[in-house]
Amino acid sequence: MTAVGRDRAGDVVRLCGSGWSASVEAVIAGIESSAAQYFVVVDGRRALLRVSAASVYRPKFLRTTADTVRVDLLDRLPAGCAG
């Protein structure tokens, strides 16, 4: 994936890559059903997206797997998804 779409609050609501775009909900469903895997590549670092569990305070959300930088690489993708 190469970019994200954000809502007015700055939350990621869409993910896109070369020739595709999907809502966060669709990506979560694909990961949870084992139908798809998604990777983020930023500054040469590749990380697998995973679904974080919902809590009383927030719904399920996406994060990248831990890597050598303690930054969620999903947050570092540029805005650029439409739809």
Secondary structure, DSSP 4 states (H G I P E B T S, - for coil): --EEEE-TTS-EEEEEETTEEEEHHHHHHHHHTTS---EEEETTEEEEEEEEPP-SSS--EEEEPP-SSSS-GGGGSPB----
